[in-house]
Amino acid sequence: MERILFFVPNLFSGGTETFIMNMYRNIDRTKYQFDFAVHTNKKGVFEEEIEKLGGRIFRFSIKDDKNFIRYGKELNSFFDNHKEYKIVHSCMPSIAWIYLKIAKKHGVNVRIAHSHSAGFDHNFRGILKHINTMFIKNYSNLNLACSNLAGKYMFGNKDFTVVHNAIDINKYVYNGESRNDIRNRLGLDDKIVIGHVGRISKEKNHLFMIELMKRLPNKYVLLCVGSGPDQGKIQKIINEENLSNRIILVGNKLDAYKYYSAFDLFILPSLYEGLPTVAVEAQVSGLKCLLSSNITDEVNINGDVKFIELDIEKWKSNILKMNIERNKADLLSFKSYDIKYEAKVLEKIYESALGDK
């Protein structure tokens, strides 16, 4: 059995972490066991499950203290004491050049860089992260991406392989019982529920969603599943705009898949994305989807996705005339996003990489 060391910022329920956990649950753990280098002392929601599955968690504090000198020393000490790793899998691009470089120095032969995004925030912090990301390909020797757009963003003209952000397809099929339970509990029986699932952070564009809701009739309610660094700021704006009865933030939910059944349509006005798994999940549930034109059209699997530039009036117009009747998804068309299928793809990538080194 080979142990794969994943480098991640944390083990919260973000998109990248959820992707890794989906793979972990479905990969052949008699062949490959996942361990995690986590870069915060804050405990994540997946940690207990990881330990039950046989994974190990190693903590580094750089996200908390920003001490890069200590981080380098900790990494060198770690790889001195953990010679068992032949593969490191990077899902934390902002400082990947540091740990991939040190892993290379310590003889780790397979160094995977994995792109989950196709853009960055255009502020000082975002630009700095973007510059750091540009050095990854100097130290990785196997490149993966969640989409062609995400691969070209991180690796340019270097070779990469697309591994889809796969899901347990059957969990997202429409369920009337889940719909009734959630809508009754939240008092949404007579509303048209616009759904959004995602991290509450700048790139997901919650400010745009707030402006959109101000212009839609009162029968429309926005239900957001997820949390993030901007949650407090967004909730404050919602309260100040007297929209707390029309924009509902329910936070992170381990049963987030149930909420798709409660939605009537799905929106994702992101500033940038890699390939948003949530849009795949929404289509499996039979929802019509309205997405930002910044998002790759690779995510349009069944034709129920419309891409629109970020113009409030155009979004309002499209929502008002949208047919929200659900379609029954053809699950065969989602095969390449089925976690059981894609876990085998990842196994073969690992097997091939180990055989080449």
N, C-alpha and C positions, 0 to 999 in steps of 0.2 A: 504493500500500500504506500502510495506517495502522498506526502503532506504538502498542500499548496498554501502558501502564505499570501493572504490578501491584505493590501494596504488600503485602509479606508479612513475617512475623517472620524466617523463615529458609527454606532450601531443603532441609530434611530430609524424611523420607518420612511426614509426618503426613497426616491425612485431607484437609485443605484444600489442601496442596501437591500431593498426589496427584491431587485433582480438577482443579487448574489444569493439571498436566502432561498429564492425559488429554485435556483440552480442547485444549491446545497441540499435541499430536501429531495431532489430528484436524481442527482448524480449517483453513480454506483460508488457507495462509500466503502466498499471492500477494495476498491482500486484507488480512490482519491478522497482524502480527508481535507477539509478546509480549516485553516487557522487564520486568525485575524490580528493584524497590527493596527490598533486603534489609537487615535491621536487626541484623546481627551480623557479626563478622569471621570466624566459624567457617564453614568450607566445607561446603556441603550436598551430598547424594548426587546431586542433579539438575543440578548446575552444568555439568558436562561436556556432558551431553546438550543443555542449553539453548543453549550456545554452538555446538554442532554444528548445531542447528536455526536458527541465525541470531539468537538472542536475546542481549541485553546484560544484564549484572548490575551494578547500582550499589549500593555499600555505605554504610550509615549505622551508626554505632556505638552508638546509644542503648540498645539492649538490653544492651550490655556495660558502658557507663559511666554511664547514667542522666542524661546532661548535656542537659537540655531546651533550654537557651539555645543551646548549640552546634548542636543538632539544628535549631532554627528557622533559624539562620544558614545551615546547610548546605542546607536545603530551599530557601530563597530564592535562594541561589547556584545551586543545581541548576536551578531553573525559569528563572532568568535565562539559563542557558546551553543549555537544552533546550526550545526553542520548538516542537519538532515534535509534542509530545503534545497531542492534542485530547481524549483519554480517559484518565482514571486509574481504576483498578479496585481498590477497597479490599477486601482480605481480611485485614485486621489491625485489628480494631475498637477495641482498647484505647486507641490514640492517633490514631484516624482523624480526629477533629475537628481535630487539628493540621495534618496534611498535606493534608486536603481543603480546609481554610480557606486555606492558603497557595497551593494549586493554583488555587483560585477567584480569589485576588488576582492571580495571574499569567495569568489569562485562559483557564484550562482549562475548556472549556464543558461537557464531560460528566464528571460526578464520580459514579462508581458506588459505592454501599455494598452489600456482599454479606454477608448473615447466614448463618453456618454453624453456629450454636448456638442453643439455646433456654433457657439458664440460666447460672449462674455459681457459683463456689465461695463459700460463706458464711463467708469469713474476711476479714481486713482487706484483703488484696491483691485478693481476688475482688470485694469490694464496691467498691473503688476503680476497678477495671476496668469494673465494671458502670455506675458513675456516669459514667465517661468515654464509655462506649458510648452513653449516652442523648443525647449531643450530636451524634452522627453525622448524624442526619436534618436538622440545621440547615444542613449544608454539602454534603450529597449532593443530586443532582437526578434520580437514577435508582436505585431500590432493588430488589435481588434477594435471594432467599432460597432455601435448599435444601429448605424445606418451609413449609407454612402456619404451623406452630407457631414455627419460627425467624423467619419474617417478622413475626408478631405480637409476638414477644418484642422484636425490635430496633426495629420501625417503628410499633408501636401501630396507630392507625387511619389511618396514611398508606398510600398505594398501594404495592404491591410486586408483583414477578413471580417466580414459582417457576421456578428452573432446577435440575433434579435433579442430584445428584452422580453423574453417569453413569459407566459403566464399559465396558470392552471385554467384552461379554457372553460371547463364545465362549471367552475365557481361563478362565472360572470353571466351565465345564461339567465334571462329574465325569470324572476320568481315573484309571483303575485303575493305570496304570504309576506315576504320581506318588504314589498312595496307598501302593503296596507299597514304593517306594523310601524314602519318608520314615519309614514305620512300621518298616521293617527297620533303617534307620540309627539310629533312636532307641530300638529295642528295645520297640516297642509292639504287636507282632503279636497278642498275646493280651489286649489291654486295650480297654476302652471309652474312646475318646478324646473328651473334651469340648474343644471348640475355642473360642478367643477371639483376635480380632485387634483391636489397638488400642493407643493410646499408654498407657504406664504412668504414669498421673497420677491425681490424686484423683478426677476426675469419672467415670473408668472403673470405680472401685470394686473394686480388686484385693483389698482387705482382706476384702470380702464373699466373694470367690471362695475365699480361703484358708480362711475359716471353713466355707464350704460343703464344701470338699474334706475337711476334718477329719471331717465327718459322713457322708461317702459311703464305701461299701465300697472295699477296696484295688484292685479291678479297674478302678476309674475313675481316669483320669489327665487332668489339665488341661494342655493345650498352648497356650501364649500366644505369639503372634507380635507383635512390636512392642517399642519401647523408649521411654524417657521419663525425666523428672526424678526420679520415685520408684523407678526400677529398683533402685538399690542398697538402699534401705530395704526394698522388697518381697522382694528376694532374701535379705536378712538374716533377715527374719521366716520365710521358707520354710525356711531352714537351721535356725533355732532350733526350729521346730516339727517338725523331722525329716521334712519333706515334699518334699525335693529329688528323690526318685525318683517323686513323684506330681504335682508341679507343675513344668513345664519351661518356662523362659523362653528362647526361641531368638533374641530380639532382632529387629532390622529385617531383612527379607528382600526383596530386589528381586523374587524369585519367590514372594512371599507367596500368590499365587493358587493355587499348587500345594498349599498346606497344607490348603485346604478339602477336597480329596479325601481327605486323611488323617484328617479329623475324622469322628466318628460323630454328633455333635450340636453345636450352636453356642449359646453363651450371651453375653449382654450386660447385666449388671446395673448399668447406668450410673445415676449420680445425675441427669444431664441430658444431652441430645443435641439436635442439630438434626434431621437425618435421617441415621442412620448407614448409610453406604454398605456397610459390612461385612455388615450384615444382608441387604442386597440380594444381595451376592456369595454369601453362604451359601445363600440360597434358590435362586439359579441353580445351585449345586452340588447341589441336592436335599436339603439338610439341614433337619431340624426345628430350630426356633429358639426359645429361651426368653429373653425380653427383659423388662427392667424396665418396670413400668407408667408410669414417668416418660417413656418414649419414645413419640413420636407413632405412632398406628396407621396412618398413611399408609405406613409401611414394610412393612406386611403385604400382600404382593402376591399370593401364591398360596395363602394360608390355612394355611401351615405354621408360622405364628408365634403364640406364646402370650405374653401380657403378664401379669406377676405382680408384685404389690407386693413390696418388699424384705424379705421374711420368710424367714429361713434354712430353717425347717422346711417351708414351702410349696415352696420351690425344691427341697429335697431330695426331697420326696414326688413332685413332678412329674417330676424326672429319673429316679427309680427306676421309675416306671410309664410312662415315655415310650417309644413305639415308634420305634426309631432306624433302621428300614429306610428307605433313601433313596427319594425319588420323582424321577422324571425331570421336570425343569422344562419347562414350556411357554414357550419363549423369546419367543413373540409377546406374552405378557402383560407382559414386561419392556421393551417397545419404548421407553417414555419414559425408561428408564434406560440405553438403548444409546447409547454415546458418539458414534457416527456420527450418530444422530438429534439428540441434544442439542447437539452442536457446531453444527449448522445453526441450531438455535434461538438460540444465543448470537450467531452471525453476524448473524441478522436483528435481534436487539436492538441490536447495535452499529450496523448499517446504519440502523435507524430513528432511533437517538439522534443520529447524525451528520447525518441529514437534517433533524432538527428544530432543530438549533442553527445 
